[in-house]
Amino acid sequence: MKTLFVLNDAPYGSERSYNGLRLAGSLSNAEGEEVKLFLMGDAASCAKGGQKVPQGFYNIQIMLGRVVRNKAEVGVCGTCIDARGIADPELVPGTRRSSLAELTTWTQWADKVIVF
């Protein structure tokens, strides 16, 4: 099964991106599954490297790294990172600048699209 996850919310403040990454990490680790993850809007900030959170608090950067290690492709909306002042070299390793055109292609590729 081919699943596309689209995350829209900021990494912290609500748990939508947290829960989306939990499910994407679990599904990308399952046999026979292909996962792509697209971060747009405030979720583009999920891909900013160097996140420091209080001890005992979840770290979106670490969660995103798990998804990448499970071989999921991760695209980050280029317009969204530009609007938030995030430069390409600041992105978490394994994530990359992407576009609405690529999101369109991924949506056509997917059997399921899950939006958080």
N, C-alpha and C positions, 0 to 999 in steps of 0.2 A: 504494500500500500504506500502511496506517495502523499505526504501531508505537508501542507504549507501552513506555518504559523505566522500571523501578523500581529505584532505587539505595538500598541499606541501610547501606553501610559509611562510616566516617569518611573525610573528605577526604584525610587523610594517615595513614600507618602501614601500610596495605596498598595495593595498586594496583587494587582492585576498582572504586572510584568513578572513578578515573583512566581505567581501561579502558572503563568504561561511558560516560563522557563522550566519550572518543575515538570510540567507535562511534556514539553519538547525534549527535555533531557531523558525522561523515562522512555518516551516513544522512540527516540533516536537510538536508544540502547537495545531495543527489541529486534529480534531476528526478523528479517524480511521487510523491514520498514526503511523508507527513505524520507528524510526530513529536510526541509528548507525553512529558514527563519528570516523574516524581514522585520527590521526595526524602523519605525517611522514616527513622526511627531515627537512627543517628549520621550518616547522609548529609544530614540536615537542616542540619548544620554546613557543608556544601558551599556553601550559599547565603548564608553570613555575609559581608558586605562587609568591605573593609579588610584582606584577607589579605596578610601579608608573609611571604615565604619566602626562604631563602638563595639567593643568585645561582646560576643554573644549575639550580635545582630547579623542577619544574613547579608551576604556580599554578592550582589548581582554579577560583578565581574567574574567571580569564581564560578557561579552557576552558568554563566555564558561560556566559560572555558570548558565546562563539562560537555555542553552541547557540541562545541567545536571538536573536542576529542572523540566524540561519538560519530564523527564524520559528517555532521550536518553542515550544509552550506549556510553562511550567515551574511546577509546583505544589510547595509545601513543606508537609509535614504540620504543621498548626497545633499539635497536641498535642505533637509532637516538638520544635518550636522553643521552645514554652513551657517544656518540661522542661529545655531546655538554656540557658534565660535569654536567648534571642535575641528581640529586639523586631522587629516588622514593619518599622520604618524602617531597620533594620540589614541587611535582605535586599538581595542583589545586584539592581540594576535589571533589570527584565524577569522577575523571579521574584515569586511572591506566595504568601501564606498559602492553604492549601488544606485539604482534609478527606478522611476516609475515604469519605464519600459521593461526593465528586468522583472519587476513585480508582476507586470502583465503576463510576461512569458511564464513565470513560475506559477501564476494562477491557472493558466491553461495547462500546465504540466500536471498539476495536483489532482488527486482523486478527492481530497478533502482540503478545505481551507478553514482554519480555526483562528478566530480573531479575539484578542484580549485587549 
